[in-house]
Amino acid sequence: MNFPNQQILDRVTQGDEAAFTQLRSYFHVPAFKFCAVLLKDEAEAENVIESVFRKIWNERSGLGMKGNFQSYLFSSLKDQIFGEMKKYNDPIARKQYLDRIQSFRAS
């Protein structure tokens, strides 16, 4: 499911909001499924997606979106989720969270 058009990515780096909206729309469903499976919380999944896309937009000129944007996006989502894990101070909750992530990676 690689994004089919490098020109869209190039337009995003140049600040084209319509291209960014198209990019978000294209990747929203798979990003949501990825985050929702790991987090087991749809609202938190949306928050993670929003945060990552906000960061992508804010740092668009320095991203150099060449190559596989999908890999970059999902790596960013995973990193954001691990960052969210810091909210889990309870060792049991943290272990459950890590177990969910590990089981997702294994499948």
C-alpha positions as CSV (number, residue, x, y, z in Angstrom):
1,M,0.0,0.0,0.0
2,N,2.8,2.5,-0.8
3,F,1.6,5.9,-1.6
4,P,1.4,6.0,-5.4
5,N,2.6,9.5,-6.2
6,Q,5.9,11.1,-5.2
7,Q,4.5,14.4,-6.6
8,I,2.0,14.5,-3.7
9,L,4.8,14.1,-1.2
10,D,6.8,16.8,-2.9
11,R,3.8,19.2,-2.8
12,V,3.4,18.5,0.9
13,T,7.0,19.5,1.6
14,Q,6.3,22.7,-0.3
15,G,3.3,23.5,2.0
16,D,0.4,22.4,-0.2
17,E,-2.4,21.8,2.3
18,A,-4.6,20.1,-0.3
19,A,-1.9,17.5,-0.9
20,F,-1.4,17.0,2.8
21,T,-5.2,16.4,3.2
22,Q,-5.0,13.8,0.4
23,L,-2.0,12.2,2.1
24,R,-3.8,12.0,5.4
25,S,-6.9,10.6,3.8
26,Y,-5.0,7.9,2.0
27,F,-3.2,6.7,5.1
28,H,-5.8,7.4,7.8
29,V,-7.6,4.0,7.8
30,P,-4.4,1.8,7.9
31,A,-2.9,4.1,10.5
32,F,-6.0,4.0,12.6
33,K,-6.1,0.1,12.5
34,F,-2.4,-0.1,13.4
35,C,-2.8,2.3,16.4
36,A,-6.1,0.9,17.6
37,V,-4.8,-2.6,17.7
38,L,-1.8,-1.6,19.7
39,L,-3.6,0.8,22.0
40,K,-6.9,-1.0,22.3
41,D,-8.4,2.5,22.6
42,E,-9.9,4.2,19.5
43,A,-9.8,7.7,21.0
44,E,-6.2,7.4,21.9
45,A,-5.5,5.9,18.4
46,E,-7.0,9.1,16.9
47,N,-4.9,11.2,19.2
48,V,-1.7,9.5,18.2
49,I,-2.5,9.8,14.5
50,E,-3.3,13.5,14.9
51,S,-0.1,14.1,16.8
52,V,2.0,12.4,14.2
53,F,0.4,14.1,11.2
54,R,0.7,17.5,13.0
55,K,4.4,16.8,13.4
56,I,4.7,15.8,9.8
57,W,3.0,19.0,8.7
58,N,5.0,21.2,11.1
59,E,8.3,19.6,9.9
60,R,7.4,19.1,6.3
61,S,10.1,21.2,4.8
62,G,12.9,19.2,6.6
63,L,11.4,15.8,6.1
64,G,12.8,15.1,2.6
65,M,9.9,12.7,1.9
66,K,11.7,10.6,-0.7
67,G,11.3,6.9,-0.6
68,N,8.8,5.0,1.4
69,F,6.5,7.4,3.2
70,Q,4.5,4.5,4.6
71,S,7.5,3.1,6.4
72,Y,8.3,6.6,7.8
73,L,4.7,7.1,8.9
74,F,4.3,3.8,10.7
75,S,7.7,4.1,12.3
76,S,6.6,7.6,13.6
77,L,3.3,6.1,14.8
78,K,5.1,3.4,16.7
79,D,7.5,5.9,18.2
80,Q,4.6,8.0,19.3
81,I,2.9,5.0,20.9
82,F,6.1,4.1,22.8
83,G,6.2,7.7,24.0
84,E,2.6,7.4,25.2
85,M,3.6,4.3,27.0
86,K,5.6,6.5,29.4
87,K,2.1,7.5,30.8
88,Y,1.8,4.0,32.2
89,N,3.5,4.2,35.6
90,D,2.0,0.9,36.8
91,P,4.5,-1.9,35.9
92,I,1.6,-4.3,35.1
93,A,-0.1,-1.8,32.8
94,R,3.3,-1.2,31.1
95,K,3.9,-4.9,30.6
96,Q,0.4,-5.4,29.2
97,Y,1.0,-2.5,26.8
98,L,4.4,-4.0,25.7
99,D,2.8,-7.5,25.3
100,R,0.1,-6.0,23.0
101,I,2.8,-4.4,20.8
102,Q,4.9,-7.6,20.7
103,S,1.9,-9.7,19.8
104,F,1.1,-7.3,16.9
105,R,4.7,-7.5,15.6
106,A,4.6,-11.3,15.7
107,S,1.4,-11.4,13.6
